[in-house]
Amino acid sequence: MGNCLNLIDAAHLELVITAHDTYLKTCKAAGVDIPRNKGPNLDARFLDHAVFETLHRMRKDDGHPSFDTIRAFFIEGIPLYETAGLRTLDHIQICVTNVQQILGFFHVPNPKDFAYR
């Protein structure tokens, strides 16, 4: 995954928090309204986009290498069973920001083809 911003790692979350704080200060100083994430599932992520763009710019300005990929875990859906720590739509998303990291791709089979029942 190259130089990965791994949002499953707490240390990397601090980078995003710092970028968010910096973005808010920049908007306030410029007198610009802060965008909001919108939509029924917050799928229009205007604020998140601005924060990540700020993080990328901060790294570039500080002479740090760009992130090749970003990985995050999303907790969604209903619990698999009572008191379960897993939900029906939990998933990991990977955003590739450097296409050089893509070495190939494959078709993922339907998980229902491998049912254990």
N, CA and C of each residue as an Amber inpcrd file, in Angstrom:
protein
   351
   0.8240000  -1.1890000   0.0000000   0.0000000   0.0000000   0.0000000
   0.8690000   1.2540000   0.0000000   2.1690000   1.0640000  -0.0720000
   3.0640000   2.2120000  -0.1350000   3.0030000   3.0280000   1.1410000
   3.1020000   4.3260000   1.0050000   3.0050000   5.2300000   2.1530000
   1.5160000   5.4150000   2.4510000   1.0180000   4.6550000   3.4290000
  -0.4270000   4.5770000   3.6920000  -0.8170000   5.4130000   4.9050000
  -1.8380000   6.2410000   4.7220000  -2.4790000   6.9040000   5.8570000
  -3.4730000   5.8850000   6.3970000  -3.0610000   5.1850000   7.4410000
  -3.8250000   4.0740000   7.9740000  -4.7190000   4.5620000   9.1090000
  -5.9720000   4.8120000   8.8150000  -6.8930000   5.3600000   9.8080000
  -7.4070000   4.3040000  10.7810000  -6.8430000   3.0990000  10.6920000
  -7.1040000   2.0730000  11.6880000  -6.0730000   2.2080000  12.8090000
  -5.0220000   2.9700000  12.5690000  -3.9440000   3.2200000  13.5250000
  -4.2020000   4.5600000  14.2210000  -4.2960000   4.5350000  15.5410000
  -4.6270000   5.7460000  16.3090000  -3.6430000   6.8850000  16.0550000
  -2.3810000   6.5770000  15.8420000  -1.3860000   7.6280000  15.6010000
  -1.7140000   8.4050000  14.3260000  -2.2320000   7.7280000  13.3290000
  -2.5770000   8.3990000  12.0830000  -3.8370000   9.2470000  12.2340000
  -4.7100000   8.8570000  13.1570000  -5.9090000   9.6610000  13.3990000
  -5.5270000  11.0490000  13.9050000  -4.4380000  11.1270000  14.6510000
  -3.9580000  12.4240000  15.1490000  -3.6320000  13.3640000  13.9960000
  -3.1150000  12.8280000  12.8950000  -2.8270000  13.6560000  11.7220000
  -4.1040000  14.2950000  11.1790000  -5.1810000  13.5260000  11.1510000
  -6.4540000  14.0300000  10.6400000  -7.0250000  15.0770000  11.5980000
  -6.9080000  14.8380000  12.8970000  -7.3910000  15.8090000  13.8850000
  -6.6490000  17.1330000  13.7280000  -5.3390000  17.0690000  13.5620000
  -4.5360000  18.2780000  13.3680000  -4.9480000  19.0000000  12.0880000
  -5.1690000  18.2450000  11.0130000  -5.5950000  18.8540000   9.7430000
  -6.9600000  19.5210000   9.8980000  -7.8570000  18.8900000  10.6490000
  -9.1810000  19.4650000  10.8830000  -9.0550000  20.7870000  11.6280000
  -8.2570000  20.7940000  12.6890000  -8.0460000  22.0280000  13.4570000
  -7.4650000  23.1300000  12.5740000  -6.4890000  22.7740000  11.7640000
  -5.8640000  23.7420000  10.8500000  -6.8800000  24.2760000   9.8500000
  -7.7100000  23.3810000   9.3110000  -8.7220000  23.7950000   8.3390000
  -9.7170000  24.7660000   8.9750000 -10.1800000  24.4630000  10.1840000
 -11.1300000  25.3540000  10.8620000 -10.5240000  26.7370000  11.0900000
  -9.2650000  26.7830000  11.5210000  -8.5870000  28.0630000  11.7350000
  -8.4470000  28.8380000  10.4260000  -8.1380000  28.1330000   9.3500000
  -7.9920000  28.7740000   8.0400000  -9.3200000  29.3750000   7.5780000
 -10.4040000  28.6100000   7.7400000 -11.7340000  29.1080000   7.3470000
 -12.1140000  30.3360000   8.1700000 -11.8560000  30.2710000   9.4750000
 -12.2010000  31.3860000  10.3570000 -11.4210000  32.6360000   9.9720000
 -10.1190000  32.4790000   9.7190000  -9.2760000  33.6260000   9.3540000
  -9.7060000  34.2380000   8.0180000 -10.1960000  33.3870000   7.1140000
 -10.6080000  33.8640000   5.7890000 -12.0730000  34.2910000   5.7650000
 -12.8040000  34.0460000   6.8480000 -14.2230000  34.3840000   6.8860000
 -15.0660000  33.5170000   5.9670000 -14.6280000  32.2730000   5.8020000
 -15.3010000  31.3330000   4.8960000 -16.1470000  30.3590000   5.7150000
 -17.3350000  30.0490000   5.2120000 -18.1800000  29.0610000   5.8800000
 -17.5250000  27.6830000   5.8100000 -17.6750000  26.9260000   6.8700000
 -17.1280000  25.5660000   6.9240000 -18.1350000  24.6300000   6.2730000
 -17.6870000  23.8400000   5.2810000 -18.6170000  22.9030000   4.6430000
 -19.0500000  21.8190000   5.6260000 -20.1630000  21.1810000   5.3270000
 -20.6790000  20.1170000   6.1840000 -20.8270000  18.8420000   5.3810000
 -20.6720000  17.7290000   6.0520000 -21.0000000  16.4460000   5.4350000
 -22.5220000  16.3430000   5.4130000 -23.0740000  15.8870000   4.2970000
 -24.5270000  15.8660000   4.1400000 -25.0020000  14.5370000   3.5840000
 -26.2970000  14.3880000   3.5450000 -26.9090000  13.1950000   2.9780000
 -27.4000000  12.2600000   4.0670000 -28.2570000  11.3080000   3.7020000
 -28.8430000  10.4060000   4.6950000 -27.7900000   9.5640000   5.4230000
 -26.7200000   9.2320000   4.7600000 -25.6350000   8.4700000   5.3830000
 -24.3420000   9.2870000   5.3990000 -24.5090000  10.6050000   5.3500000
 -23.3670000  11.5230000   5.2630000 -22.4740000  11.1490000   4.0850000
 -23.1040000  10.7290000   2.9800000 -22.3320000  10.2820000   1.8260000
 -21.8220000  11.4350000   0.9600000 -22.2580000  12.6420000   1.2290000
 -21.6940000  13.8220000   0.5720000 -20.7330000  14.4440000   1.5810000
 -19.5010000  14.0260000   1.5400000 -18.5290000  14.3360000   2.5950000
 -17.6880000  15.5630000   2.2540000 -18.3490000  16.7120000   2.2280000
 -17.6800000  17.9590000   1.8640000 -16.6230000  18.3750000   2.8960000
 -16.9580000  18.2530000   4.1790000 -15.9930000  18.6090000   5.2240000
 -14.8230000  17.6290000   5.2290000 -15.1180000  16.3340000   5.1700000
 -14.0440000  15.3370000   5.1560000 -13.0840000  15.5920000   3.9940000
 -13.6350000  15.8870000   2.8250000 -12.8020000  16.1640000   1.6510000
 -11.8730000  17.3420000   1.9140000 -12.4060000  18.4020000   2.4730000
 -11.6010000  19.5910000   2.7570000 -10.5100000  19.2840000   3.7860000
 -10.8300000  18.4820000   4.7870000  -9.8500000  18.1340000   5.8140000
  -8.7130000  17.3050000   5.2060000  -9.0440000  16.3290000   4.3670000
  -7.9980000  15.5080000   3.7500000  -7.1530000  16.3270000   2.7790000
  -7.7710000  17.2310000   2.0540000  -6.9920000  18.1140000   1.1750000
  -6.0390000  18.9810000   2.0040000  -6.5100000  19.4410000   3.1570000
  -5.6600000  20.2220000   4.0540000  -4.4900000  19.3770000   4.5500000
  -4.7630000  18.1360000   4.9370000  -3.7030000  17.2480000   5.3990000
  -2.6600000  17.0370000   4.3110000  -3.0990000  16.7810000   3.0850000
  -2.1540000  16.5770000   1.9800000  -1.3050000  17.8350000   1.7500000
  -1.9380000  18.9930000   1.7970000  -1.2120000  20.2540000   1.5940000
  -0.2140000  20.4940000   2.7290000  -0.6250000  20.2200000   3.9710000
   0.2660000  20.4000000   5.1150000   1.5140000  19.5260000   4.9700000
   1.3140000  18.2780000   4.5620000   2.4580000  17.3710000   4.3890000
   3.3900000  17.8870000   3.2970000   2.8110000  18.3290000   2.2080000
   3.6270000  18.8470000   1.1060000   4.4130000  20.0730000   1.5550000
   3.7390000  20.9870000   2.2600000   4.3950000  22.2040000   2.7380000
   5.5270000  21.8960000   3.7260000   5.3780000  20.8070000   4.4910000
   6.3950000  20.4230000   5.4760000   7.4800000  19.5190000   4.8820000
   7.3800000  19.2240000   3.5820000   8.3920000  18.3950000   2.9240000
   8.2370000  16.9030000   3.1490000   7.0820000  16.4710000   3.6250000
   6.8200000  15.0430000   3.8260000   6.2860000  14.4300000   2.5350000
   6.5210000  13.1340000   2.3190000   6.0050000  12.4960000   1.1080000
   4.4810000  12.4000000   1.1300000   3.8930000  12.4030000  -0.0340000
   2.4420000  12.2450000  -0.1640000   2.0420000  10.8300000   0.2480000
   0.7980000  10.6900000   0.6430000   0.2710000   9.3550000   0.9130000
  -0.1030000   8.7040000  -0.4130000   0.2660000   7.4320000  -0.5560000
  -0.0930000   6.6670000  -1.7420000  -1.5000000   6.1000000  -1.6250000
  -1.8730000   5.7750000  -0.3960000  -3.1790000   5.1670000  -0.1370000
  -3.7040000   5.6560000   1.2140000  -5.0060000   5.5010000   1.3910000
  -5.6550000   5.7900000   2.6760000  -6.5390000   4.5920000   2.9860000
  -6.4350000   4.0840000   4.2080000  -7.2430000   2.9290000   4.6100000
  -8.0530000   3.3040000   5.8440000  -9.3530000   2.9460000   5.8350000
 -10.2240000   3.2400000   6.9720000 -11.2400000   2.1130000   7.1610000
 -11.6810000   1.9520000   8.4030000 -12.6770000   0.9480000   8.7600000
 -13.9950000   1.6550000   9.0400000 -15.0730000   1.1520000   8.4700000
 -16.3880000   1.7580000   8.6510000 -17.3210000   0.7590000   9.3230000
 -17.9510000   1.1920000  10.4070000 -18.8970000   0.3600000  11.1540000
 -20.2880000   0.7730000  10.7120000 -20.9690000  -0.1450000  10.0400000
 -22.3000000   0.1630000   9.5050000 -23.1820000  -1.0720000   9.5590000
 -24.4680000  -0.8370000   9.4930000 -25.4270000  -1.9310000   9.4500000
 -25.9310000  -2.3010000  10.8310000 -26.5590000  -3.4460000  10.8900000
 -27.1270000  -3.9250000  12.1490000 -26.2220000  -5.0330000  12.7200000
 -26.2180000  -5.1960000  14.0530000 -25.3820000  -6.2490000  14.6450000
 -25.7230000  -7.6180000  14.0610000 -24.7030000  -8.4710000  13.9040000
 -24.9160000  -9.8160000  13.3570000 -25.7640000 -10.6720000  14.2910000
 -25.6570000 -10.4080000  15.5780000 -26.4520000 -11.1010000  16.5980000
 -26.4080000 -10.2430000  17.8570000 -27.1970000 -10.5660000  18.8420000
 -27.2690000  -9.7520000  20.0570000 -25.8850000  -9.5800000  20.6870000
 -25.5400000  -8.3690000  21.0060000 -24.2620000  -7.9320000  21.5940000
 -23.0470000  -8.1440000  20.6740000 -23.2890000  -8.3990000  19.3930000
 -22.1720000  -8.6250000  18.4560000 -21.3540000  -7.3530000  18.2670000
 -20.0610000  -7.5280000  18.1110000 -19.1700000  -6.4250000  17.7960000
 -19.0580000  -6.1910000  16.3030000 -19.6440000  -7.0650000  15.5110000
 -19.6250000  -6.9390000  14.0530000 -21.0250000  -6.6190000  13.5520000
 -21.0750000  -5.8660000  12.4660000 -22.3580000  -5.4850000  11.8730000
 -22.4240000  -5.9470000  10.4230000 -23.6120000  -5.9390000   9.8800000
 -23.8270000  -6.4900000   8.5380000 -23.1060000  -5.7440000   7.4270000
 -22.8120000  -4.4820000   7.6200000 -22.1840000  -3.7010000   6.5480000
 -20.8030000  -3.1660000   6.9150000 -20.1890000  -3.6910000   7.9860000
 -18.8250000  -3.2810000   8.3380000 -17.9100000  -3.5450000   7.1470000
 -16.9760000  -2.6340000   6.9310000 -16.0610000  -2.8300000   5.8050000
 -14.8400000  -1.9260000   5.9190000 -13.8340000  -2.2620000   5.1710000
 -12.6350000  -1.4380000   5.0560000 -12.6470000  -0.8290000   3.6630000
 -12.3480000   0.4520000   3.6030000 -12.2120000   1.1180000   2.3100000
 -10.7730000   1.5490000   2.1350000 -10.2930000   1.4080000   0.9170000
  -8.9420000   1.8570000   0.5660000  -9.0720000   2.8450000  -0.5740000
  -8.5180000   4.0140000  -0.3630000  -8.4870000   5.0510000  -1.3920000
  -7.0600000   5.0960000  -1.9320000  -6.8980000   4.8810000  -3.2210000
  -5.5820000   4.9300000  -3.8440000  -5.3900000   6.3230000  -4.4250000
  -4.4090000   7.0480000  -3.9050000  -4.1390000   8.3930000  -4.3960000
  -2.9770000   8.4080000  -5.3780000  -2.2220000   7.3230000  -5.4230000
  -1.1080000   7.1770000  -6.3510000  -1.3500000   5.9260000  -7.1870000
  -1.7550000   6.0960000  -8.4220000  -2.1180000   4.9500000  -9.2640000
  -0.9490000   4.0100000  -9.5170000   0.2680000   4.4450000  -9.2520000
   1.4410000   3.5670000  -9.3940000   1.3530000   2.3850000  -8.4190000
   0.5470000   2.5160000  -7.3780000   0.4000000   1.4560000  -6.3820000
  -0.5040000   0.3310000  -6.8750000  -1.2390000   0.5440000  -7.9390000
  -2.1470000  -0.4860000  -8.4530000  -1.3490000  -1.4230000  -9.3480000
  -1.1600000  -2.6430000  -8.8900000  -0.3840000  -3.6310000  -9.6290000
  -1.2720000  -4.5460000 -10.4620000  -2.5420000  -4.5780000 -10.1500000
  -3.4880000  -5.4230000 -10.8640000  -4.8220000  -5.3770000 -10.1550000
  -5.7770000  -6.0810000 -10.6910000  -7.0870000  -6.1440000 -10.0560000
  -7.7040000  -7.4870000 -10.3730000  -8.7250000  -7.8450000  -9.6220000
  -9.4050000  -9.1130000  -9.8230000 -10.8650000  -8.9540000  -9.4590000
 -11.6650000  -9.8730000  -9.9410000 -13.0970000  -9.8810000  -9.6240000
 -13.2960000 -10.6520000  -8.3170000 -13.9670000 -10.0470000  -7.3730000
 -14.2520000 -10.6910000  -6.0930000 -15.5200000 -11.5230000  -6.2520000
 -15.4520000 -12.8190000  -5.9380000 -16.6490000 -13.6560000  -6.0660000
 -17.7150000 -13.2660000  -5.0430000 -18.9430000 -13.6080000  -5.3400000
 -20.0610000 -13.3520000  -4.4420000 -19.8980000 -14.2170000  -3.1940000
 -19.8890000 -13.5830000  -1.9890000 -19.7100000 -14.3740000  -0.7580000
 -20.7860000 -15.4340000  -0.5730000 -21.9530000 -15.2430000  -1.1660000
 -23.0290000 -16.2280000  -1.0140000 -22.6720000 -17.5470000  -1.6980000
 -21.7050000 -17.5110000  -2.6140000 -21.2600000 -18.7470000  -3.2710000
 -20.4740000 -19.6370000  -2.3080000 -20.0840000 -19.0770000  -1.1670000
 -19.2790000 -19.8260000  -0.1990000 -20.0020000 -19.9690000   1.1280000
 -21.3200000 -20.0080000   1.1020000 -22.1140000 -20.0980000   2.3310000
 -21.7860000 -21.4020000   3.0680000 -21.7660000 -21.3250000   4.3920000
 -21.4530000 -22.4820000   5.2190000 -22.6880000 -23.1770000   5.7490000
 -23.8130000 -22.8200000   5.2630000 -25.0540000 -23.4340000   5.7920000
 -25.4580000 -24.6160000   4.9810000
